[in-house]
Amino acid sequence: MNARKQKVVDYAFSYLDLEGSGSLRVQNLVQLFDISKNPEGVKKSRDQLLGEFLECFSEGDRADGKITKNEWNTYYVDVAISIPSDDVFVKFVESTWQIADNQHDTAFTDKVKSLLGMTRQRLLMLSNNTEEEFKLRSIFKQFDLNHSGGISILELAAMLAKLGIVVDQKYIEAMHAQIDTNRNGLIDFEEFANLVIYNPYK
């Protein structure tokens, strides 16, 4: 597997390792596994691909419900053989694990961090520089437009517009992915407050 393919494989592992434990929970990955945006060149159904993925981690020492970094790499070495094109392979990994395009590129991630920092500063200004839960919940509710208890990508876009931050859609998706640490597709209040109070994306 060449350097470009290895880079996106490594990034996907670190992105999915929510606990920073050095291993991935198979059960969590099953929920995230998505081929709806897979590029042309991958001609299998979700059930086929998911079945092949799970089969690789269901025998012998691998049947422990976890995937180590080495096991992850071994799986994708085999996938890389079946998808020789770098572009198709990278898109395949990105779309399978819902990673924004170029999210693993250094310049891209630096830009996302900068935008997150700017967003935090604007939110602090909106809260009059207070980190009190009551005030932050009030602000959060302003941007939870459909009152679902979480901020979607579309709602994040509306929030950024209201804060006066002009940003391309690809960055909005990456920002949302960074803040949504539990990967449920929404920014809940705890994740929102974490951005404002702790500034974890320096």
QUIDA-V27634 format. One record per residue. N is the residue number from 1. RES is the residue in three letters. SS is DSSP state (@ for helix, = for strand, . for the rest). OMEGA is omega as a letter, one per 40 degrees, with the letter a starting at -180 (* if undefined). D_CENTER is the distance of its C-alpha to the mean C-alpha in whole Angstrom. Layout:
N | RES | SS | OMEGA | D_CENTER
N | RES | SS | OMEGA | D_CENTER
//
This chain:
1 | MET | . | a | 23
2 | ASN | . | a | 23
3 | ALA | @ | a | 21
4 | ARG | @ | i | 19
5 | LYS | @ | a | 18
6 | GLN | @ | a | 18
7 | LYS | @ | a | 16
8 | VAL | @ | i | 13
9 | VAL | @ | i | 14
10 | ASP | @ | a | 14
11 | TYR | @ | a | 10
12 | ALA | @ | i | 9
13 | PHE | @ | a | 11
14 | SER | @ | i | 10
15 | TYR | @ | a | 6
16 | LEU | @ | i | 7
17 | ASP | . | a | 10
18 | LEU | . | a | 10
19 | GLU | . | a | 14
20 | GLY | . | a | 14
21 | SER | . | a | 17
22 | GLY | . | i | 17
23 | SER | = | a | 16
24 | LEU | = | i | 14
25 | ARG | = | a | 16
26 | VAL | @ | a | 17
27 | GLN | @ | i | 17
28 | ASN | @ | a | 13
29 | LEU | @ | i | 12
30 | VAL | @ | a | 15
31 | GLN | @ | a | 13
32 | LEU | @ | a | 10
33 | PHE | . | a | 12
34 | ASP | . | i | 13
35 | ILE | . | a | 15
36 | SER | . | a | 16
37 | LYS | . | a | 15
38 | ASN | . | a | 16
39 | PRO | . | i | 18
40 | GLU | . | a | 22
41 | GLY | . | i | 24
42 | VAL | . | a | 22
43 | LYS | . | a | 24
44 | LYS | . | i | 23
45 | SER | . | i | 22
46 | ARG | @ | a | 20
47 | ASP | @ | i | 22
48 | GLN | @ | a | 23
49 | LEU | @ | i | 20
50 | LEU | @ | i | 19
51 | GLY | @ | i | 23
52 | GLU | @ | i | 23
53 | PHE | @ | a | 20
54 | LEU | @ | a | 21
55 | GLU | @ | a | 24
56 | CYS | . | a | 23
57 | PHE | . | a | 23
58 | SER | . | a | 25
59 | GLU | . | i | 28
60 | GLY | @ | a | 30
61 | ASP | @ | a | 28
62 | ARG | @ | a | 25
63 | ALA | . | a | 26
64 | ASP | . | i | 25
65 | GLY | . | a | 21
66 | LYS | = | i | 19
67 | ILE | = | i | 18
68 | THR | = | i | 19
69 | LYS | @ | a | 18
70 | ASN | @ | i | 21
71 | GLU | @ | i | 21
72 | TRP | @ | a | 17
73 | ASN | @ | a | 19
74 | THR | @ | i | 22
75 | TYR | @ | a | 20
76 | TYR | @ | i | 19
77 | VAL | @ | i | 22
78 | ASP | @ | i | 24
79 | VAL | @ | a | 21
80 | ALA | @ | i | 22
81 | ILE | @ | a | 25
82 | SER | @ | i | 25
83 | ILE | . | a | 23
84 | PRO | . | a | 25
85 | SER | . | i | 24
86 | ASP | @ | a | 21
87 | ASP | @ | a | 20
88 | VAL | @ | i | 19
89 | PHE | @ | a | 18
90 | VAL | @ | i | 15
91 | LYS | @ | i | 14
92 | PHE | @ | a | 15
93 | VAL | @ | i | 12
94 | GLU | @ | a | 9
95 | SER | @ | i | 11
96 | THR | @ | a | 11
97 | TRP | . | i | 8
98 | GLN | . | i | 6
99 | ILE | . | a | 5
100 | ALA | . | i | 7
101 | ASP | . | i | 11
102 | ASN | . | a | 12
103 | GLN | . | a | 9
104 | HIS | . | i | 11
105 | ASP | . | a | 14
106 | THR | @ | a | 15
107 | ALA | @ | i | 17
108 | PHE | @ | a | 14
109 | THR | @ | i | 12
110 | ASP | @ | i | 15
111 | LYS | @ | i | 16
112 | VAL | @ | i | 12
113 | LYS | @ | i | 14
114 | SER | @ | i | 17
115 | LEU | @ | i | 16
116 | LEU | @ | i | 14
117 | GLY | @ | i | 18
118 | MET | @ | i | 20
119 | THR | @ | i | 18
120 | ARG | @ | a | 19
121 | GLN | @ | i | 23
122 | ARG | @ | i | 23
123 | LEU | @ | i | 22
124 | LEU | @ | i | 25
125 | MET | @ | a | 27
126 | LEU | @ | a | 27
127 | SER | . | a | 27
128 | ASN | . | i | 30
129 | ASN | . | i | 29
130 | THR | . | i | 29
131 | GLU | . | a | 26
132 | GLU | . | a | 28
133 | GLU | @ | a | 26
134 | PHE | @ | a | 28
135 | LYS | @ | a | 28
136 | LEU | @ | i | 24
137 | ARG | @ | i | 24
138 | SER | @ | i | 26
139 | ILE | @ | i | 24
140 | PHE | @ | a | 21
141 | LYS | @ | i | 23
142 | GLN | @ | a | 24
143 | PHE | @ | i | 21
144 | ASP | . | a | 20
145 | LEU | . | a | 22
146 | ASN | . | i | 22
147 | HIS | . | a | 23
148 | SER | . | a | 20
149 | GLY | . | i | 19
150 | GLY | . | a | 16
151 | ILE | = | i | 15
152 | SER | . | i | 13
153 | ILE | @ | i | 12
154 | LEU | @ | i | 16
155 | GLU | @ | i | 17
156 | LEU | @ | i | 15
157 | ALA | @ | i | 16
158 | ALA | @ | i | 20
159 | MET | @ | a | 19
160 | LEU | @ | i | 19
161 | ALA | @ | i | 22
162 | LYS | @ | i | 24
163 | LEU | . | i | 23
164 | GLY | . | a | 24
165 | ILE | . | i | 21
166 | VAL | . | a | 21
167 | VAL | . | i | 18
168 | ASP | . | a | 17
169 | GLN | @ | a | 15
170 | LYS | @ | i | 12
171 | TYR | @ | i | 12
172 | ILE | @ | i | 12
173 | GLU | @ | i | 9
174 | ALA | @ | i | 7
175 | MET | @ | i | 9
176 | HIS | @ | a | 8
177 | ALA | @ | i | 4
178 | GLN | @ | a | 6
179 | ILE | @ | a | 9
180 | ASP | . | a | 7
181 | THR | . | i | 8
182 | ASN | . | i | 9
183 | ARG | . | i | 7
184 | ASN | . | i | 10
185 | GLY | . | a | 9
186 | LEU | . | i | 11
187 | ILE | = | i | 12
188 | ASP | . | a | 15
189 | PHE | @ | a | 18
190 | GLU | @ | i | 17
191 | GLU | @ | i | 14
192 | PHE | @ | a | 15
193 | ALA | @ | i | 18
194 | ASN | @ | i | 16
195 | LEU | @ | a | 15
196 | VAL | @ | a | 19
197 | ILE | @ | a | 21
198 | TYR | @ | i | 19
199 | ASN | . | a | 18
200 | PRO | . | a | 15
201 | TYR | . | a | 14
202 | LYS | . | * | 17
//
